[in-house]
C-alpha cells in the first residue's frame, strides 16, 4: 500500500478519535505516532524527535513564565483595576475582553483567562449582569490575543518553526503583530459593540444562587440518646449513607466545627448541619436514627441565664474578640425547623444560616476567631484512633471550581478519587450545563466544564485544586505578589524579549533561559514550575510533529495541494487563501489548534509551491485560522472553561463564533496580502 494512502488512513483515524473524544487527545496523538512508526511512515530513530523540537521547548518555557507572572502578581495588579469600571455593560465588556486580549499576547491563553474568569464572575454578581454575556467574549478575547505575538499561541510557534525548516528563517517575536494586532482589534471591537448581543442569555444559571441553592437543601439533625449514630465518626456516618449527604458542620456546646475536618465521634446533643433532600432525610432516619430539627420545647431559650461555665467561656472569648459574642450566639441558635418536602418550613432560618456559612464579605473571611475549647480525642470506633481539630467559623469554607480540560479528575468519580482522604475536600454539589445535578454525588463522573461546590480548609484548598486540575471561581480573591518579585519577573521577561528581537538568541533558547532564571531566583518555586507544564499539550505536540512531517515526506500533502490546485486553478489567489482559511478553521474547531497547525502547514507550503507564490502569506493564513476556534466549546480549552460557569449549550458558540470568524477572515486575508506580498 502506498505510503501516502497509509498516512491518510492514520490521520483519518486520528482525527476521528479527536472528534469522538472518548480518549484523551494526548493518548490519541501518541497512538498515532506509534502507528506511524510501526507502518514505516516515521523512521524509528526519529520517532521521539518531536519532543526536542524548538516549538515544544518554547511552549514549555512560555507555560512556566506564565505561571511566574501569575505568582508574582503581575496580572493581578492590572486585573484589580477592572472591578472599578462601573456598572455600564459596554465598559465591563471592553475592560475584560481588552485586558485578556493584551495579556494573551504574552502569556498562555488559558492562563490569562483563568486569572480574569473570577473577576468576570464577581463583576456579573455585583452589577446583576448575566455571566453568559461576559464569559464568551472573555474566552474569545483570549484567543484573539494569541494572534499578536510569536509566543501568544502554540500555532504561531509551530508555524515559525516550520518556516525555519522550509525557508531557513523563522518568524520573529512581532512578525505576527501587523496582521494579528489588527485582527485582534477588529475582533474586540465587534464583540464589544455588536457581538455580545448574539450571545444567548442564560440569566442566573451560572450564579451560585442558581446552581447551588444551598438554602433549599440545608437541614439540621440532632443526635439523640437513642440514635444509632451515637459514637460514630462522620466518616462512618457518610459511609452508612453511601457518601451521599455532605456534612457541612457540627455544632457542640455552642461551638461550630467544619465537617471536613472533624475527626471525633458523635455525642448526644450534637447538631449536624448538612445538605439533604427528602430521600436523604429518610435515609438519615432509617440508617442512623437521626432526628431532623428541634422542637420548640428543645430549642435554647435566648433569655435564659447561661451556666457559670458558659458565662466564663463567653466572657473570655469576648475579651479576645469583640465580634465573638455575636458569632457564638449565631452558632448556638440551632433551633431551626426542618424543611418539608417543599422546602417551606424554617426556610428563612435556614437561609440565614446558609448566608452565614458562605458569606463572601472579605472582612468576615479575614476575621480569625480563636476557639477556647480544648482538643478531644476519641477511641474505640471501627475507624481507629481519630482526632478532632478546632476550626473557626470562617473555616466552614465553600468554594466553586470549574474542571479544566486536562484535569486529573476528568472521567472519575469522587469515590474513586477519595477526595476527602487524599485531598481533605468534601464534594457538596455538582453543576453541569448551568444546572445542578440531582444524582448521587459518589456516582457522578466529572467532565471538563463541570462546576463543583467544595468544602475544605482555606489554607490547603488552592493546592488541592491545582493538583486536581480545577480552577477556582466564585470564592477566589486576587492576591498581590511581592513588589520585588513583580519587577523581577517583568525584568527577566523583558531581557528575553530583547534577546529575541535583536536575534541574539533563538526564541526557544531565550525563553528557556528566562524560565530557568525565574525558577533560580525564586519568583516561581520549582514544584510550581513543573506543575505549570501542560503535560498533555507537550505530548500532543511531541507526537504529532513527526506525524505531520510524514504527511509531507510521504507525498500526502502534495496530493491534497494538487487537488486544491485543480479545483482553484482558475481562482484568484485571494479565494485560494480564503479556502485554506476555512479548511484550517473547521479543523481547529474539532481538534486541538496546535494539531491543526501541524497538519495544515505542509499543505499550505505545497499550495504556495504549486501556485509559484511566496510561502509566507500561506503560512500566516494557517497561523491565524488555526487559532479561530470560535464555533465549538471543544475547539479550545478557553471555550470549555466558560461553558459550565455561564451555563452555555454546545450550540451557543456558533452564534457569536461564526460572525466573529467571518470578521477575522475578512480583515486578515487582505492584510496578509498587503503585509506579506504573494510575489
VMD Tcl script that draws the C-alpha trace (Angstrom):
set ca {
  {0.00 0.00 0.00}
  {1.29 3.45 -0.93}
  {2.76 5.48 1.95}
  {0.56 8.48 1.20}
  {-2.56 6.31 1.48}
  {-1.33 4.90 4.81}
  {-0.76 8.43 6.08}
  {-4.31 9.40 5.15}
  {-5.68 6.36 6.96}
  {-3.68 7.08 10.09}
  {-4.61 10.76 10.06}
  {-8.25 9.98 9.32}
  {-8.46 7.64 12.29}
  {-6.60 10.17 14.43}
  {-8.99 12.99 13.53}
  {-11.98 10.71 14.13}
  {-10.63 9.85 17.58}
  {-10.06 13.55 18.32}
  {-13.65 14.38 17.37}
  {-15.09 11.38 19.21}
  {-13.44 12.49 22.42}
  {-13.61 9.09 24.09}
  {-9.86 9.09 24.70}
  {-7.62 11.95 25.78}
  {-6.07 13.81 22.88}
  {-2.51 13.22 24.09}
  {-3.07 9.45 24.14}
  {-4.60 9.62 20.66}
  {-1.59 11.58 19.38}
  {0.86 9.11 20.93}
  {-1.04 6.17 19.41}
  {-0.91 7.91 16.03}
  {2.86 8.37 16.33}
  {3.49 4.74 17.29}
  {1.23 3.51 14.50}
  {3.18 5.63 12.02}
  {6.45 4.12 13.29}
  {5.11 0.56 13.01}
  {3.87 1.23 9.46}
  {7.23 2.69 8.47}
  {5.89 6.20 7.88}
  {8.15 7.65 10.59}
  {11.72 6.30 10.98}
  {12.15 4.58 14.34}
  {15.22 6.63 15.21}
  {13.21 9.84 14.70}
  {10.05 8.73 16.49}
  {10.56 10.97 19.52}
  {12.47 13.77 17.86}
  {9.38 15.95 18.19}
  {9.80 16.19 21.96}
  {13.06 18.05 21.43}
  {11.60 20.27 18.73}
  {12.06 24.02 19.34}
  {8.27 24.50 19.20}
  {7.77 22.13 22.15}
  {10.57 23.71 24.17}
  {9.17 27.19 23.52}
  {5.68 26.18 24.62}
  {7.05 24.68 27.85}
  {9.04 27.84 28.59}
  {6.02 30.07 27.96}
  {3.89 27.98 30.35}
  {6.49 28.34 33.10}
  {6.85 32.08 32.54}
  {3.06 32.49 32.56}
  {2.81 30.80 35.94}
  {5.61 33.04 37.17}
  {3.62 36.12 36.12}
  {0.62 34.79 37.98}
  {2.51 34.07 41.17}
  {4.41 37.36 41.14}
  {1.16 39.30 40.86}
  {1.88 40.94 37.51}
  {-1.61 40.27 36.19}
  {-3.43 40.71 39.50}
  {-2.18 44.28 39.81}
  {-3.81 45.07 36.47}
  {-6.90 42.89 36.97}
  {-7.71 44.53 40.30}
  {-8.45 47.73 38.37}
  {-11.03 46.02 36.17}
  {-13.54 45.86 39.02}
  {-13.59 49.68 39.09}
  {-15.06 50.19 35.61}
  {-18.61 50.71 36.89}
  {-21.97 49.19 36.02}
  {-22.15 50.01 32.30}
  {-22.06 46.80 30.31}
  {-20.08 48.38 27.48}
  {-17.27 49.33 29.85}
  {-17.31 45.92 31.51}
  {-17.00 44.14 28.16}
  {-14.29 46.48 26.95}
  {-12.26 46.16 30.15}
  {-12.49 42.36 30.39}
  {-12.13 41.49 26.71}
  {-9.48 44.12 26.04}
  {-7.38 43.14 29.05}
  {-7.47 39.40 28.36}
  {-6.54 40.12 24.72}
  {-3.46 42.09 25.74}
  {-2.40 39.53 28.35}
  {-2.84 36.59 25.97}
  {-0.27 38.07 23.65}
  {2.44 37.49 26.23}
  {1.26 34.51 28.24}
  {-0.68 31.29 27.85}
  {-4.27 31.85 26.66}
  {-5.79 29.65 29.35}
  {-3.60 31.25 31.99}
  {-4.84 34.73 31.07}
  {-8.44 33.53 31.07}
  {-8.01 31.76 34.41}
  {-6.84 34.98 36.05}
  {-9.78 37.07 34.81}
  {-12.57 34.47 35.00}
  {-13.17 35.01 38.76}
  {-13.11 38.77 38.15}
  {-15.80 38.44 35.48}
  {-17.99 36.29 37.71}
  {-17.68 38.70 40.61}
  {-18.48 41.60 38.29}
  {-21.58 39.84 36.99}
  {-22.88 39.32 40.53}
  {-22.07 42.83 41.78}
  {-23.73 44.52 38.80}
  {-26.53 41.97 38.27}
  {-25.24 41.08 34.80}
  {-25.80 37.68 33.25}
  {-22.48 35.78 33.36}
  {-23.15 34.41 29.88}
  {-22.86 37.92 28.43}
  {-19.35 38.36 29.85}
  {-17.73 34.93 29.70}
  {-17.94 34.08 26.00}
  {-16.39 37.43 24.98}
  {-13.73 36.81 27.61}
  {-12.89 33.37 26.18}
  {-12.84 34.62 22.58}
  {-10.69 37.59 23.60}
  {-8.08 35.19 24.98}
  {-7.92 33.51 21.56}
  {-7.68 36.81 19.68}
  {-4.82 37.99 21.87}
  {-2.75 34.95 20.96}
  {-2.61 36.12 17.34}
  {-0.45 39.13 18.12}
  {2.96 37.64 19.05}
  {5.14 34.62 18.46}
  {4.55 33.28 21.97}
  {0.85 34.15 22.12}
  {-0.37 30.73 20.99}
  {1.19 27.37 20.01}
  {0.13 27.61 16.31}
  {2.32 30.71 15.90}
  {5.31 28.90 17.39}
  {4.67 25.88 15.16}
  {4.36 27.97 12.00}
  {7.55 29.85 12.86}
  {9.46 26.59 13.35}
  {8.05 25.15 10.12}
  {9.16 28.22 8.19}
  {12.67 27.74 9.57}
  {12.72 24.12 8.37}
  {11.49 25.03 4.89}
  {12.86 28.52 4.22}
  {15.74 28.58 6.69}
  {14.40 31.58 8.64}
  {11.89 31.87 11.48}
  {9.19 34.42 12.08}
  {10.37 36.77 14.83}
  {8.55 37.82 18.01}
  {6.45 40.60 16.48}
  {6.22 39.48 12.86}
  {2.67 38.36 13.67}
  {1.66 41.72 15.11}
  {0.80 43.77 11.96}
  {-1.89 41.28 10.95}
  {-2.64 39.70 14.34}
  {-2.91 43.05 16.11}
  {-5.34 44.43 13.53}
  {-7.40 41.24 13.64}
  {-7.49 41.28 17.43}
  {-8.53 44.93 17.46}
  {-11.29 44.31 14.93}
  {-12.45 41.23 16.81}
  {-12.63 43.01 20.17}
  {-14.45 45.96 18.59}
  {-17.01 43.61 17.02}
  {-17.57 41.73 20.29}
  {-17.93 44.85 22.43}
  {-20.11 46.87 20.05}
  {-22.30 44.18 18.49}
  {-21.26 40.61 19.07}
  {-22.30 40.34 22.73}
  {-25.91 40.82 21.62}
  {-25.66 37.47 19.81}
  {-24.75 35.58 22.98}
  {-27.76 33.72 24.44}
  {-28.70 35.00 27.87}
  {-28.52 32.25 30.44}
  {-29.68 34.55 33.22}
  {-28.71 33.35 36.65}
  {-27.71 29.86 35.61}
  {-24.05 30.40 36.40}
  {-24.56 32.18 39.69}
  {-24.08 30.42 42.99}
  {-27.69 31.02 43.98}
  {-28.99 29.23 40.88}
  {-26.62 26.30 40.61}
  {-26.07 25.77 44.30}
  {-29.19 26.97 46.09}
  {-27.98 25.67 49.41}
  {-30.86 27.10 51.44}
  {-33.29 24.69 49.77}
  {-31.20 21.70 50.85}
  {-29.73 22.73 54.22}
  {-31.14 20.90 57.25}
  {-30.19 20.31 60.85}
  {-30.31 16.91 62.53}
  {-29.79 16.11 66.20}
  {-28.03 13.14 67.75}
  {-30.36 11.82 70.46}
  {-29.58 9.34 73.20}
  {-31.22 6.50 71.25}
  {-29.68 7.36 67.86}
  {-27.87 4.57 66.06}
  {-25.21 7.07 65.03}
  {-24.24 7.77 68.65}
  {-20.49 7.12 68.88}
  {-20.00 7.07 65.12}
  {-17.40 9.18 63.37}
  {-18.52 11.39 60.49}
  {-16.60 9.11 58.17}
  {-18.67 6.15 59.31}
  {-21.88 8.17 59.01}
  {-21.05 9.10 55.42}
  {-20.22 5.50 54.63}
  {-23.54 4.30 56.05}
  {-25.29 6.86 53.86}
  {-23.30 5.93 50.74}
  {-21.32 9.20 50.91}
  {-24.38 10.99 49.59}
  {-25.01 13.50 52.41}
  {-22.29 16.16 52.80}
  {-21.92 17.21 56.46}
  {-21.02 20.89 56.42}
  {-20.68 21.48 60.15}
  {-21.13 20.05 63.63}
  {-22.40 22.23 66.49}
  {-21.45 21.18 70.02}
  {-21.63 23.23 73.17}
  {-22.15 26.50 71.34}
  {-19.17 25.96 69.04}
  {-19.21 25.04 65.38}
  {-16.67 22.76 63.68}
  {-16.08 22.26 59.95}
  {-17.44 18.90 58.87}
  {-14.50 18.13 56.62}
  {-12.01 18.40 59.50}
  {-13.93 16.94 62.46}
  {-12.43 13.60 63.41}
  {-14.18 12.94 66.72}
  {-17.25 10.80 67.41}
  {-20.87 11.92 67.65}
  {-22.22 12.60 71.12}
  {-25.71 13.09 72.48}
  {-26.94 16.59 71.80}
  {-24.68 17.20 68.79}
  {-26.26 19.13 65.92}
  {-25.24 18.29 62.36}
  {-25.68 20.86 59.61}
  {-25.87 19.10 56.27}
  {-27.29 19.15 52.78}
  {-30.07 16.69 52.15}
  {-33.23 16.33 50.11}
  {-36.33 14.33 51.05}
  {-34.80 10.98 50.06}
  {-31.62 11.61 52.04}
  {-33.66 12.71 55.07}
  {-35.42 9.36 55.11}
  {-32.06 7.57 54.92}
  {-30.80 9.64 57.85}
  {-33.69 8.46 59.97}
  {-33.73 4.83 58.83}
  {-29.99 4.11 58.84}
  {-28.65 6.43 61.53}
  {-31.63 7.22 63.73}
  {-31.01 10.94 63.39}
  {-33.93 13.29 64.01}
  {-34.41 16.29 61.76}
  {-34.64 19.67 63.51}
  {-35.50 20.61 67.10}
  {-38.88 21.07 68.67}
  {-39.65 24.49 70.12}
  {-39.51 23.00 73.60}
  {-35.97 21.75 72.99}
  {-34.75 25.00 71.49}
  {-32.35 27.03 73.61}
  {-34.07 29.90 75.38}
  {-32.36 33.11 74.30}
  {-33.48 34.78 77.54}
  {-32.21 32.01 79.82}
  {-29.27 32.69 82.07}
  {-26.09 30.91 80.94}
  {-24.35 28.47 83.21}
  {-21.24 29.53 85.07}
  {-19.04 27.65 82.62}
  {-20.77 29.13 79.57}
  {-20.59 32.62 81.09}
  {-16.90 32.24 81.79}
  {-16.13 30.97 78.30}
  {-18.18 33.72 76.69}
  {-16.55 36.48 78.70}
  {-13.09 35.14 77.87}
  {-13.96 34.93 74.17}
  {-15.44 38.41 74.15}
  {-12.29 39.82 75.71}
  {-10.26 38.27 72.86}
  {-12.56 39.34 70.05}
  {-15.42 41.84 70.19}
  {-17.34 40.02 67.44}
  {-17.13 36.66 69.16}
  {-20.30 37.05 71.18}
  {-22.48 37.62 68.13}
  {-20.95 34.69 66.25}
  {-21.36 32.39 69.25}
  {-24.97 33.42 69.53}
  {-25.49 32.59 65.88}
  {-23.72 29.26 66.26}
  {-25.68 28.35 69.39}
  {-29.02 29.23 67.89}
  {-29.72 25.82 66.42}
  {-33.47 25.72 66.74}
  {-34.27 25.90 63.04}
  {-37.31 23.95 61.94}
  {-36.86 21.08 59.47}
  {-37.52 21.52 55.80}
  {-40.57 19.71 54.50}
  {-40.69 18.19 51.05}
  {-41.49 21.56 49.54}
  {-38.72 23.36 51.41}
  {-41.17 25.67 53.22}
  {-40.91 25.30 56.99}
  {-37.98 27.08 58.53}
  {-36.70 28.33 55.20}
  {-35.94 31.79 56.47}
  {-33.90 30.48 59.40}
  {-32.02 28.01 57.23}
  {-31.37 30.60 54.55}
  {-29.93 32.86 57.21}
  {-27.59 30.08 58.35}
  {-26.58 29.41 54.75}
  {-25.67 33.02 54.21}
  {-23.60 32.86 57.36}
  {-21.71 29.81 56.08}
  {-20.97 31.12 52.59}
  {-20.67 34.81 53.42}
  {-18.34 36.35 50.88}
  {-17.70 39.52 52.79}
  {-13.93 39.85 52.85}
  {-13.78 41.32 56.33}
  {-15.73 38.40 57.73}
  {-13.50 35.94 55.92}
  {-10.37 37.61 57.23}
  {-11.50 37.58 60.89}
  {-9.93 34.74 62.79}
  {-11.77 33.79 65.96}
  {-9.81 31.70 68.46}
  {-11.82 28.85 69.96}
  {-11.03 28.09 73.59}
  {-12.42 24.57 73.64}
  {-9.60 22.02 74.01}
  {-8.97 19.23 71.53}
  {-10.81 15.99 72.11}
  {-9.57 12.53 71.26}
  {-11.86 9.63 70.58}
  {-11.00 5.95 70.50}
  {-12.93 2.76 70.08}
  {-14.51 3.39 66.71}
  {-14.03 0.89 63.95}
  {-12.04 3.50 62.08}
  {-9.34 3.50 64.78}
  {-7.91 6.46 66.66}
  {-9.25 9.77 65.47}
  {-8.59 13.35 66.34}
  {-10.68 16.48 66.41}
  {-9.26 19.79 65.26}
  {-10.87 23.03 66.33}
  {-11.84 25.21 63.43}
  {-13.05 28.78 63.47}
  {-16.45 29.52 61.92}
  {-14.77 31.13 58.92}
  {-13.14 27.76 58.19}
  {-16.52 26.47 57.05}
  {-15.27 27.40 53.61}
  {-17.28 26.74 50.46}
  {-15.81 27.40 47.04}
  {-16.86 26.92 43.43}
  {-14.34 25.45 40.99}
  {-14.56 24.51 37.33}
  {-12.99 21.31 35.95}
  {-10.32 22.05 33.35}
  {-9.88 20.06 30.13}
  {-6.67 18.49 31.37}
  {-7.91 17.88 34.90}
  {-6.78 14.72 36.67}
  {-10.35 14.17 37.91}
  {-11.92 14.14 34.46}
  {-13.79 10.88 33.89}
  {-13.51 9.81 37.53}
  {-15.86 9.91 40.48}
  {-15.39 11.40 43.94}
  {-15.32 7.88 45.37}
  {-12.52 6.81 43.02}
  {-10.53 9.92 43.80}
  {-11.09 9.62 47.58}
  {-11.46 13.38 47.71}
  {-11.81 13.56 51.47}
  {-8.98 11.20 52.42}
  {-6.49 12.27 49.76}
  {-7.23 15.97 49.47}
  {-9.27 16.92 52.54}
  {-12.20 18.07 50.38}
  {-15.93 17.50 50.68}
  {-17.95 17.46 47.47}
  {-21.15 19.33 48.28}
  {-22.75 19.66 44.84}
  {-22.04 19.46 41.10}
  {-23.47 21.65 38.33}
  {-23.34 20.82 34.64}
  {-24.55 22.91 31.70}
  {-25.75 25.57 34.12}
  {-27.93 23.28 36.25}
  {-27.34 21.39 39.46}
  {-27.13 17.61 39.09}
  {-29.52 15.63 41.28}
  {-27.92 12.19 41.08}
  {-25.77 10.70 43.82}
  {-22.57 12.61 44.28}
  {-20.48 9.46 44.58}
  {-21.73 8.28 41.16}
  {-21.07 11.47 39.18}
  {-18.17 11.20 36.74}
  {-16.61 14.62 36.37}
  {-16.38 16.23 32.96}
  {-14.45 19.27 31.72}
  {-16.56 22.34 32.36}
  {-18.35 20.91 35.41}
  {-18.67 23.37 38.29}
  {-18.08 21.83 41.72}
  {-19.10 23.18 45.11}
  {-16.41 22.05 47.54}
  {-15.67 22.44 51.23}
  {-12.16 22.38 52.66}
  {-9.53 24.22 54.64}
  {-8.74 27.62 53.08}
  {-5.02 27.06 53.65}
  {-4.78 23.91 51.55}
  {-7.67 24.48 49.18}
  {-5.66 26.19 46.45}
  {-3.01 23.46 46.32}
  {-5.63 20.70 46.24}
  {-7.49 22.36 43.37}
  {-4.24 22.75 41.44}
  {-3.41 19.06 41.82}
  {-6.92 18.04 40.78}
  {-6.88 20.35 37.77}
  {-9.72 22.63 38.88}
  {-9.89 26.39 38.51}
  {-11.31 28.33 41.50}
  {-14.20 30.60 40.62}
  {-16.60 32.36 42.95}
  {-14.61 32.46 46.16}
  {-11.23 33.33 44.68}
  {-9.59 36.54 45.82}
  {-6.95 38.46 43.95}
  {-3.59 38.17 45.68}
  {-0.90 40.71 45.04}
  {2.64 39.43 44.70}
  {5.69 40.94 46.34}
  {6.78 44.14 44.54}
  {10.34 42.82 44.21}
  {9.13 39.65 42.53}
  {6.75 41.59 40.32}
  {9.53 43.82 39.00}
  {11.94 40.90 38.78}
  {9.60 38.72 36.72}
  {8.86 41.55 34.29}
  {12.58 42.35 34.02}
  {13.52 38.74 33.23}
  {10.88 38.54 30.54}
  {11.91 41.88 29.04}
  {15.53 40.71 28.71}
  {14.39 37.54 26.94}
  {12.23 39.51 24.50}
  {15.11 41.90 23.81}
  {17.41 38.98 23.03}
  {14.83 37.64 20.59}
  {14.20 41.00 18.90}
  {17.89 41.58 18.21}
  {18.46 37.96 17.14}
  {20.92 37.41 19.97}
  {19.28 34.08 20.83}
  {16.64 31.85 19.22}
  {13.20 32.06 20.81}
  {13.40 28.60 22.38}
  {16.76 29.35 23.98}
  {15.89 32.88 25.16}
  {12.58 31.86 26.71}
  {14.03 28.70 28.27}
  {16.80 30.77 29.82}
  {14.19 33.22 31.17}
  {12.18 30.35 32.64}
  {15.32 28.91 34.27}
  {16.23 32.27 35.84}
  {12.63 32.65 37.05}
  {13.00 29.37 38.93}
  {16.55 30.06 40.19}
  {15.78 33.47 41.71}
  {12.67 32.21 43.48}
  {9.98 34.04 41.54}
  {8.42 30.62 40.98}
  {9.15 27.55 43.15}
  {10.48 24.56 41.24}
  {7.47 22.46 42.15}
  {5.13 25.11 40.76}
  {7.25 25.29 37.63}
  {6.77 21.60 36.93}
  {3.06 21.89 37.63}
  {2.80 24.75 35.15}
  {3.93 22.49 32.30}
  {0.83 21.21 30.49}
  {1.82 17.59 30.01}
  {-0.97 16.62 27.58}
  {-0.12 19.56 25.28}
  {3.58 18.64 25.34}
  {2.76 15.03 24.43}
  {0.38 16.19 21.71}
  {3.00 18.42 20.09}
  {5.88 15.99 20.52}
  {3.87 13.13 19.00}
  {2.14 15.00 16.19}
  {5.21 16.81 14.84}
  {6.73 13.62 13.31}
  {3.27 12.54 12.10}
  {2.77 15.93 10.44}
  {6.20 15.62 8.83}
  {5.23 12.20 7.48}
  {2.30 13.82 5.69}
  {4.82 15.87 3.75}
  {7.53 13.22 3.30}
  {5.06 10.61 2.02}
  {3.67 12.99 -0.59}
  {0.27 13.22 1.07}
  {0.43 16.99 1.48}
  {1.31 17.31 -2.17}
  {-1.72 15.25 -3.17}
  {-4.07 17.47 -1.14}
  {-2.42 20.58 -2.55}
  {-2.74 19.22 -6.10}
  {-6.44 18.59 -5.53}
  {-6.91 22.15 -4.26}
  {-4.85 23.44 -7.18}
  {-7.08 21.58 -9.60}
  {-10.23 23.00 -8.04}
  {-8.88 26.52 -7.70}
  {-6.58 26.78 -10.69}
  {-8.75 29.49 -12.19}
  {-9.41 31.24 -8.88}
  {-7.66 34.43 -7.89}
  {-5.13 33.93 -5.07}
  {-7.35 35.68 -2.53}
  {-10.01 32.97 -2.94}
  {-7.38 30.25 -2.58}
  {-6.25 31.82 0.69}
  {-9.88 32.05 1.80}
  {-10.38 28.36 1.07}
  {-7.24 27.48 3.02}
  {-8.50 29.66 5.88}
  {-11.88 27.90 6.03}
  {-10.42 24.39 5.93}
  {-7.93 25.20 8.68}
  {-10.62 26.90 10.80}
  {-13.00 23.96 10.58}
  {-10.18 21.63 11.55}
  {-9.19 23.73 14.56}
  {-12.76 23.64 15.87}
  {-12.82 19.86 16.16}
  {-9.22 19.11 17.15}
  {-6.54 20.93 19.10}
  {-5.40 24.15 17.38}
  {-1.76 23.06 17.59}
  {-2.59 19.81 15.81}
  {-4.47 21.75 13.15}
  {-1.43 23.95 12.53}
  {0.86 20.93 12.32}
  {-1.34 19.26 9.71}
  {-2.10 22.34 7.62}
  {1.42 23.81 7.45}
  {2.77 21.32 4.86}
  {-0.43 21.64 2.82}
  {-0.02 25.42 2.79}
  {3.59 25.04 1.66}
  {2.56 22.73 -1.16}
  {-0.12 25.18 -2.28}
  {2.36 28.04 -2.32}
  {4.77 25.95 -4.37}
  {2.05 24.84 -6.78}
  {0.90 28.40 -7.44}
  {4.54 29.57 -7.50}
  {3.75 32.17 -4.86}
  {5.52 33.25 -1.70}
  {5.33 30.84 1.23}
  {4.77 33.47 3.94}
  {1.15 34.54 3.21}
  {0.02 30.90 3.14}
  {1.71 30.16 6.45}
  {0.22 33.31 8.00}
  {-3.25 32.23 6.92}
  {-2.75 28.93 8.73}
  {-1.41 30.69 11.82}
  {-4.44 32.98 12.04}
  {-7.11 30.44 11.11}
  {-5.78 27.68 13.39}
  {-6.43 29.98 16.37}
  {-10.00 30.83 15.33}
  {-11.69 28.06 17.30}
  {-14.84 30.09 17.96}
  {-17.50 27.66 16.74}
  {-17.50 24.91 19.38}
  {-16.72 24.50 23.09}
  {-14.23 21.74 22.29}
  {-12.06 23.73 19.90}
  {-10.03 25.34 22.68}
  {-9.70 24.98 26.44}
  {-10.78 28.57 26.96}
  {-14.16 27.80 25.39}
  {-14.63 24.73 27.55}
  {-13.73 26.51 30.79}
  {-16.52 29.08 30.50}
  {-19.20 26.61 29.42}
  {-20.15 25.45 32.91}
  {-19.95 28.77 34.80}
  {-22.00 30.55 32.11}
  {-24.47 27.71 31.53}
  {-23.81 27.61 27.77}
  {-25.12 24.91 25.48}
  {-22.97 23.34 22.75}
  {-24.92 25.22 20.07}
  {-24.46 28.63 21.72}
  {-20.92 29.16 20.50}
  {-21.52 29.43 16.78}
  {-23.99 32.31 17.24}
  {-21.16 34.65 18.14}
  {-18.35 32.44 16.83}
  {-19.49 32.28 13.20}
  {-19.80 36.04 12.58}
  {-16.58 36.61 14.54}
  {-14.79 34.07 12.32}
  {-16.06 35.89 9.23}
  {-14.87 39.22 10.64}
  {-11.42 37.72 11.26}
  {-11.24 36.26 7.75}
  {-12.40 39.48 6.05}
  {-9.85 41.54 7.96}
  {-6.96 39.06 7.95}
  {-6.68 37.94 4.32}
  {-6.37 41.40 2.69}
  {-3.92 42.46 5.42}
  {-1.84 39.31 4.92}
  {-1.63 40.02 1.20}
  {-0.61 43.60 1.98}
  {1.99 42.85 4.67}
  {3.23 39.60 3.12}
  {3.03 40.02 -0.69}
  {2.22 36.96 -2.78}
  {5.16 37.51 -5.13}
}
mol new
graphics top color blue
foreach p $ca { graphics top sphere $p radius 0.5 }
foreach p [lrange $ca 0 end-1] q [lrange $ca 1 end] { graphics top cylinder $p $q radius 0.2 }
display resetview
